[in-house]
């Protein structure tokens, strides 16, 4: 997890400080698989934080739920194997992580895209 420490630390801090908005994985390595991108949102279910991953395919959407630790493990696998770009949207900043073809990880901070958290929607399954 060393290459992504900054990314995951920022994710954890944004959740603790209630500043997390969403996370998006984009630029798939193999477009032939049909997986276009993944969206991650945070939901409270029975007073537990649940991270829902929406796997967006060309013809359908699939949903999976994870705890924070499970979500971090899943994100690391997806960024190393399936996607080139991850964008963490928080109320303070947007943190962009890029993985090159040679698996070199780089970061870029941007001004926040969101001033408010996203509206609550029912959890999909």
N, C-alpha and C positions, 0 to 999 in steps of 0.2 A: 504493500500500500504506500510505499515511500514516495513514489512519483506523484501521488494524488493527495498527500497529507494536507496541503494548503486548501485544496478544493473541499475535502471532507471536513476539515476543521471549520471552514467558513460555513459549510452546510449545517454542522452541529450548532455552531454559535447562533446562526440565524433562527434555528428552531428554538433554542433556549431563550433568546431575546424576543421571540414572537415577531420576527421580521421576515421569515421565509414566505415567499410568494409561490414559486413553482420552480421546477427544473426541467430542462428540455435537452434531449440527446438528438443530434441531427448529423447529417452527412454520413450515411451508412457506407461501410467499407464495400459491401457486396449488394448492389441494388437488385441483383437477380433474385434474392431471397424474398423480395416484396415488402420487407419491413422498412418503412419510410422514416419514422422517428418514434421517440418515446417521450411521453409527458409524465412528470411525477408531481402529484399534489399531496397535500397533507390534510387528513381528516381526523376528527375526534370521534371515536366510537367507544361508547361505554367508558368515557374518561381516559381512553388510551389513544396515543398518537399512532395513526396508521398511515403509511405512505402507499398511495395507490399509483401503480404504473399502468399507463395506457399505452399498449403496444399498437401503433397505428400502421396497419398494412394497407395495401392498395384496395382491397375488397372488404376488409372487416377490421374491427377493433377487438383486442383482447385485453383483459384487466387482471392484474395480480396485486395482492396486498402484502406489505412487508412492515416489519418493525424498523427502527432507524438503523440498527446494526445490520440487519438483513438487506436493507436498501443500499447501504454503503457497499456491501459485498457484491450485490448485483450490479451496481453502477460501475465498480472497478472492472468486473468481467466484461460488461458491455462496452466500456470505453477502450479496453485493450483489444477486444476481438471484433466488435461490430460497428462502432461509431467513431468518427474522427473529432466531433465537437460536442461539448457539454456546456450548457449555459445555466448558471444558477442565478435566479432572479430573487433579489431581496429588496427590502425597502430602502437599504443604504447604498447598494451597489449591484451591478450585474458582473458576475465573475465568469469569464469565458475560459475554458480549458480546451486545448487543442492537442490531439495526438497525431504525430506525423506517421508516414508510412514506415519509418524506421523506429517507431514507438518512442519518439522523443516528445516529452510533455512540456507544453508552454502555457503561460497564463496571460490574461489581459483583463484589467479592471475597466469597467465602463460606468458611466452615470446610470443611476437606477431608471429602469423603464417603467416601474410602477410606483405610484405614490401611496396607494392603498392596497390592502390585501384583496385577493379575489373573492367574489361572493361565495357563500356556502352553497354547495349543490349536493344532492343525494349521492351517496357512494354507489358507483356502478359495480356490477359483478358479472 
